[in-house]
């Protein structure tokens, strides 16, 4: 399921990022926090967190909701 609106994502949701490039296929993340503008996520392959704005198409176009 493609992520289109913030109502689809909740704290604790699992998402996946896949832009087709090697190392960027099916990278899973846990949503740590959600606000009206975006979400704070922790990717399984990184130590740092990322804040992703819902309006940032370079991220959101490649996100899917896992559960």
N, C-alpha and C positions, 0 to 999 in steps of 0.2 A: 504494500500500500504506500503510495507516494505521500510525503508529508506536504500538506498545502496550508493548513491553518494550525495555529497554536493549540486549539482545542483537542487535537489528536495526540498531543504529547503531554505526558504527566511525569512528575518526579518518579524515578524508578523505572521508567520505560526503557526498553532496549531498542536502539536504532542501528542501522547499518549504512555505511558510506561506500559507494562504488561508482567511481568515475571512469572505470575501464582501464586505467593505467596500472602497470605492475606495482604491487605494494599498496594499491588503493582499491582493491576489490574485496568487498564483503567485510570491511573493517568494522567491527562492532564497537558500540559505545553504550554507556549507561547515562541517562539523563539525571543530573544531580539537582538541578533547579530549573524552574520555568517562570518567566514573567511575561508581560504583555508584548515585549519586544523580541524576546529570544529565549535561548536555553543554554545552560551551562552543562557541558558533557565531558565525560572522561572516556577517551578511547582506550581500548584494551592494550594497544601497542604503544602507548605513550604514558609518560609519568606526569606530564602537565595536563591541565584542563583547558578546554576551549569554550569561549562564549560565542554562540552562533546566532546571529540575528535571523528572524524569520524572513526578512526582506532580502537577505543575502542569497541571491540565486546561485552563485558559484558554489555554495554549500548545499542549499536546500534542494536544488534540482537533482542531486545525487543521493539524497537520503531516503531510506525506507524505514517504516516501522516494523520491528521484528515481532513484538507481541502486543 
